[in-house]
Amino acid sequence: MERVRLGKSGLMVSRSSFGCLPIQRRSTAEAVSLLRRAHEHGINFFDTARLYTDSEQKVGIALKDVLDEVVIATKSMSSTGEELTRDLEESLKELGTDHIDLFQLHNPPFVPLPGGEDGLYDAMYDAKQKGLIGHIGITNHSLKNAKEAAASGFYETVQFPFSSLSGEQDVELVELCRQEDVGFIAMKALSGGLIRNIAANFSYLYSFGNVVPIWGFEKEWELDEILALDSDCPDYDKTMAEAVLRERASLGGDFCRGCGYCMPCPEGINISFGGRMESFLRRMVFDDYMQQQWVLAMEKIPTCTECGTCVPRCPYGLVPYELIRRQYEAVKDREIPLEGGQL
């Protein structure tokens, strides 16, 4: 499998990589089997997070014998340096390792910098100096924050939503990362399941030499599909470009990409979640903590005052408050089947 350099980190990672959020929905035995199968077929980059329930633990069990052959990334949603240090200690324990190749701040609302009162960046830098982490990265859904991080010189990687449904403003971020030698990791490579033409989307992503998609594998056939495309990647030619345009048109433009540019909301509504609620509820595992978190997020939607603050922020020309109301009405009286229970 082709390896690419992940920007200034110097990490050489498989062009097709493994996003480990979905494995929290599988049993430990199933997840371990899938992770090992991916490694056996050449995937060496695995991205997980503290937030993903038992994902880190499953990654640690599956890859404990090949840690010197793989690149493991995880993330912390901490808001202070002290919290981040505790998260890092827990991640090291769950992953069963003495260091983490890439440690990322998980979608912070601002870009932490050295000397900040939050202490986040300083805590990461200290951990790097101690050899607990190899490289420092950040993930975000805000284009402004992602660009700021890429241009700051302090982050070695940026993880951001990117797929064939992305707009030109997102392509500009990819180019900025290339110019700044910052590794670009593409989350939501299938736009949360909206994309159906996998081959055209794959071809589009691979037309960018510095983009590393982390595919969210849950089942063997999903892994096999990406492995087959990776071994015989279709050129992004006129036919593929037309297929991408058709898919964009089929969605009518009236769909939430989950980019988060519309937030924060004055009423504290999680618009990004609300705009794609049904898809999100079908895909996530809900333990007791997450059930409470997201049920509360749903219940805030009727408090929307339609103030319009979100409207000019949407780069896709949507009216977010109308979108979340439609999504809310579509799911509020319906049970959503989930492996972890029902909401």
Protein Blocks (a to p, Z undefined) as FASTA:
>chain_A
ZZddehjnopacdfbdcdfklmmmpcfklmmmmmmmmmmnopabdcddfklojlmmmmmm
mmmmmmmmpccddddfbfbfklmmmmmmmmmmmnopabdfbacdehiabdcdehianlmm
mmmmmmmmnopafbdcdddfbfklmmmmmmnopafbdcddddfkbcfklmmmmmmmmmno
pacddehklgnolamblmlmmmmmmmpmkbccddddfbfklmmmmmmmmmmcccddfklm
mmmmmmmmmnnopacehlommpccfklpafklmmmmmmmmmmpccdfklmmmmmmmmmmm
mmpgolommmmmpmnopafklmmmmmmmmmmmpccddfkbcZZ
